[in-house]
Amino acid sequence: MPNQEALYKMKELVRISGFSRRTIHFYIQEGILHSPMKTGKTMSYYNDGHVLKLKFIKEAKVKGMTLLAIKNELLLLPEMKNSPEDHGVDFKIQPNRNRKPRNKRSEKLKGNTRNEILMRGCVLFREKGYKAARISDITRELGIGKGTFYFYFADKKGLLLECVPKIFSELFSSGWDKIRQETNPLKRLEL
């Protein structure tokens, strides 16, 4: 009889890993974690491979690695197997059929998502300011999930830091022409 490893329900995996249920589902959808063993429409079991990968992800995020780099690293590490069979569990995993298809807007953004988020962030910060700007405004307008935003940027502050040079170059490129054309010194100073 092969050495059976522990199986966990989602509630236990959340407790052990420290990640939220939503985050774990996002990692599965993105292929960072392998699919769990599904025993019913709403019941899945996770194994030690999931626990190992989540521990690795947590440590890598603390070191500042992006999710793309983490995913690539997980594929290279021999101890981070992609299926429960590799860990001695003898059952078949059903493919994850719960993944939502991309909407049309997301298809247009494919490959250009980061730039679209940057552009929309610049507009939003100029219009509303940092405090009033919300990540959900960007994701809703672009038709992407918040997970996609966090795939490219750590948080709103990270987005702002990349937007600031663009915002200043836009403001000063059009502003300098107006300033140069103004002959009245007081109006020029005001501009």
C-alpha positions as CSV (number, residue, x, y, z in Angstrom):
1,M,0.0,0.0,0.0
2,P,1.5,3.3,-1.0
3,N,2.2,6.0,1.6
4,Q,-0.9,8.2,1.7
5,E,-0.4,11.8,2.3
6,A,-2.9,14.1,4.0
7,L,-5.8,15.6,2.2
8,Y,-7.2,19.0,3.3
9,K,-10.5,20.7,2.8
10,M,-10.4,24.4,1.7
11,K,-11.1,25.6,5.3
12,E,-8.0,23.7,6.5
13,L,-5.9,24.9,3.6
14,V,-6.8,28.5,4.4
15,R,-5.9,28.0,8.1
16,I,-2.6,26.3,7.3
17,S,-1.4,28.5,4.5
18,G,-2.7,31.9,5.7
19,F,-4.0,32.7,2.2
20,S,-7.7,33.5,1.7
21,R,-10.0,31.1,-0.2
22,R,-10.2,33.7,-3.0
23,T,-6.5,33.9,-3.4
24,I,-6.1,30.1,-3.5
25,H,-8.8,29.9,-6.2
26,F,-7.0,32.6,-8.2
27,Y,-3.7,30.7,-8.0
28,I,-5.4,27.6,-9.3
29,Q,-7.0,29.5,-12.2
30,E,-3.7,31.0,-13.1
31,G,-2.0,27.6,-13.1
32,I,0.3,28.5,-10.2
33,L,-1.3,25.7,-8.1
34,H,-2.5,22.4,-9.6
35,S,-6.2,21.6,-9.5
36,P,-7.5,19.8,-6.4
37,M,-9.2,16.4,-6.3
38,K,-12.9,17.1,-6.9
39,T,-15.3,14.8,-5.2
40,G,-18.5,16.7,-6.0
41,K,-19.7,19.9,-7.6
42,T,-18.7,22.0,-4.5
43,M,-16.3,19.6,-2.7
44,S,-12.5,19.5,-3.3
45,Y,-9.6,18.1,-1.5
46,Y,-6.1,19.6,-1.5
47,N,-2.8,17.8,-0.7
48,D,0.6,18.5,0.7
49,G,1.7,19.7,-2.7
50,H,-0.7,22.6,-2.4
51,V,0.6,23.3,1.1
52,L,4.3,23.3,-0.1
53,K,3.5,25.6,-3.0
54,L,1.6,28.0,-0.9
55,K,4.4,28.2,1.6
56,F,6.9,28.8,-1.2
57,I,4.6,31.5,-2.7
58,K,4.4,33.3,0.7
59,E,8.1,33.3,1.2
60,A,8.7,34.5,-2.4
61,K,6.2,37.3,-2.0
62,V,8.0,38.5,1.1
63,K,11.2,38.6,-1.0
64,G,9.4,40.8,-3.6
65,M,9.0,38.3,-6.4
66,T,6.2,38.8,-8.9
67,L,3.6,36.1,-9.5
68,L,5.0,35.4,-12.9
69,A,8.4,34.8,-11.5
70,I,7.0,32.6,-8.7
71,K,5.1,30.5,-11.3
72,N,8.2,30.0,-13.4
73,E,10.2,29.1,-10.3
74,L,7.6,26.6,-9.2
75,L,7.9,24.9,-12.6
76,L,11.7,24.5,-12.2
77,L,11.8,23.2,-8.6
78,P,11.7,19.3,-8.6
79,E,10.2,19.1,-5.1
80,M,7.2,21.3,-6.2
81,K,5.4,18.6,-8.2
82,N,2.3,19.6,-10.2
83,S,0.0,16.7,-9.4
84,P,-0.9,14.7,-6.3
85,E,0.2,11.5,-8.0
86,D,3.8,12.9,-7.8
87,H,3.4,13.0,-4.0
88,G,2.2,9.4,-3.7
89,V,-1.6,10.1,-3.8
90,D,-3.3,7.6,-6.1
91,F,-6.4,9.4,-7.4
92,K,-7.2,11.2,-10.6
93,I,-7.7,14.9,-10.6
94,Q,-10.6,16.2,-12.6
95,P,-9.7,19.3,-14.7
96,N,-10.9,22.6,-13.3
97,R,-14.1,23.3,-15.2
98,N,-15.0,26.2,-13.1
99,R,-12.7,28.7,-14.8
100,K,-14.6,31.6,-16.2
101,P,-14.0,32.4,-19.9
102,R,-12.4,35.8,-20.6
103,N,-14.8,38.5,-21.6
104,K,-14.3,40.3,-24.9
105,R,-12.7,43.4,-23.3
106,S,-10.1,41.1,-21.6
107,E,-9.2,39.5,-24.9
108,K,-8.4,43.0,-26.4
109,L,-6.2,43.7,-23.4
110,K,-4.2,40.4,-23.7
111,G,-0.5,41.3,-23.9
112,N,-1.2,45.0,-23.3
113,T,-2.9,44.8,-19.9
114,R,-0.1,46.4,-17.9
115,N,0.1,49.4,-20.2
116,E,-3.7,49.8,-20.1
117,I,-3.7,49.7,-16.3
118,L,-0.9,52.3,-16.3
119,M,-2.8,54.6,-18.7
120,R,-6.1,54.3,-16.8
121,G,-4.2,54.8,-13.5
122,C,-2.6,58.0,-14.8
123,V,-6.0,59.4,-15.8
124,L,-7.6,58.4,-12.6
125,F,-4.9,59.9,-10.4
126,R,-5.1,63.2,-12.4
127,E,-8.9,63.3,-12.1
128,K,-9.5,62.1,-8.6
129,G,-6.2,62.3,-6.8
130,Y,-4.4,59.5,-5.0
131,K,-6.8,59.2,-2.0
132,A,-10.0,59.1,-4.0
133,A,-8.7,56.8,-6.7
134,R,-9.8,53.2,-6.3
135,I,-8.4,50.0,-7.9
136,S,-11.9,48.8,-8.5
137,D,-12.5,51.9,-10.8
138,I,-9.6,50.8,-13.0
139,T,-10.6,47.1,-13.1
140,R,-14.2,47.8,-13.8
141,E,-13.5,50.2,-16.7
142,L,-10.9,47.8,-18.2
143,G,-13.1,44.7,-17.7
144,I,-10.5,42.8,-15.7
145,G,-10.4,41.2,-12.2
146,K,-8.6,42.6,-9.3
147,G,-6.3,39.6,-9.4
148,T,-5.1,40.8,-12.8
149,F,-4.3,44.2,-11.3
150,Y,-2.4,42.6,-8.5
151,F,-0.5,40.4,-10.9
152,Y,1.1,43.5,-12.4
153,F,1.2,45.8,-9.4
154,A,1.7,45.2,-5.7
155,D,-0.8,47.9,-4.7
156,K,-2.2,51.3,-5.5
157,K,1.1,53.0,-4.3
158,G,3.1,50.8,-6.7
159,L,0.9,52.0,-9.6
160,L,1.2,55.6,-8.5
161,L,5.0,55.4,-8.4
162,E,5.0,54.2,-12.1
163,C,2.4,56.8,-13.1
164,V,4.1,59.8,-11.6
165,P,6.8,60.2,-14.4
166,K,4.1,59.8,-17.1
167,I,1.8,62.3,-15.4
168,F,4.6,64.9,-15.0
169,S,5.7,64.5,-18.6
170,E,2.2,65.0,-19.8
171,L,1.6,68.0,-17.6
172,F,4.8,69.7,-18.5
173,S,4.9,68.9,-22.2
174,S,1.7,70.9,-22.9
175,G,2.3,73.3,-20.0
176,W,5.7,74.6,-21.2
177,D,4.3,75.7,-24.5
178,K,1.6,77.8,-22.9
179,I,4.1,79.3,-20.5
180,R,6.5,80.3,-23.3
181,Q,3.8,81.9,-25.3
182,E,2.5,84.0,-22.4
183,T,4.0,87.6,-22.3
184,N,2.4,88.8,-19.1
185,P,4.8,87.9,-16.3
186,L,2.1,87.5,-13.6
187,K,0.0,85.2,-15.8
188,R,3.2,83.3,-16.8
189,L,4.0,82.7,-13.2
190,E,0.4,81.6,-12.5
191,L,0.6,79.1,-15.4
